[in-house]
């Protein structure tokens, strides 16, 4: 089945971090959450948002965003702005499509169920701007504590649940306080497409182009693989889904530098991560700024664990040349670099390619070649096939890859050279996998 827990399901408290539970909400990006206006009660109220299904995420205060109090004409929506972002949380995938018969479920925090209870139902029909969804039994009709909760599609393996609306109310025909005490009772939701009509934020986030999930997956793999390319270059147009996805992942880097920012600040933050004595600070700082020669044994001061620097918008720096030179020095210290251009062919691209990307790929290919040669030789020893007659053949695959590597050196077109280097690196990784080397 699909995911069991979701970062985007929120439990709301009123009156402080330890205040009473008053409803639920949905995180839709690192700064924004949705709930019902009647849960908030007062547009000036401070609400506390808890990540009930991921205790590693700290609760956070939130207030109604500018233009986010949408209670006019019978509507019941509040768009909340978090006091501090939570990029570590995966936001809810919003689905504006809704049809009769769709099976849905919702998780709320009714009295006695502070840790949550989930109810199932089926979309029935429109009821004004709300949509009715029918429970399979009256005991599965929503109740107090469910207001603002995400109503989701049925999760399936490989296809996570999508949020189609938020719970706004329930109604019983005899007006009894509990659904099961009425003869009939139904649940109601405010659908995503209606929320998008009310709120530009929801409209933007429910667009099919709001996120670039393929880019996210590739970037997460790169962040999590210290053996991956040591320099990664990408183009991220401003305001795009790719841009939004990038902003949600920047917290994974140890150092983030904005194009046009202070290079001394970048040098200072980077030095916090290298193995040096207090007396070595100024020599390293002067070297990184280009004012002094490289300190002796600088490469031996590499961080004990991989450190990633993100340069967000290298082409927005008015003088990208000195910044590229600083990044070259950080590579000497073993830093991994993610370099973001905001425009295709932006300023500084040629310098980045020739001084950072190509040397990093060449060095990475050589490192993998050395590991492959060692793995092949070790495998031959385990099979007891190394003697005077076999010494020249036990590293046959590595020898073939070295021929390919030398051929790449003779490639004159820089774009073709980069493409061939990436292909060789993929091949070398596959070779190493066959030998059980997955570092």
PyMOL commands that set and color helices and strands:
alter all, ss='L'
color gray80, all
select helices_A, chain A and resi 37-40+72-74+138-140+179-181+192-198+200-205+213-224+241-247+250-252+263-271+278-288+298-301+314-316+320-332+349-382+396-409+414-434
alter helices_A, ss='H'
color red, helices_A
select strands_A, chain A and resi 9-14+20-29+32-35+46-50+60-70+77-82+103-108+117-127+130-135+150-153+163-172+185-191+231-235+255-258+308-312+336-341
alter strands_A, ss='S'
color yellow, strands_A
deselect
rebuild
show_as cartoon
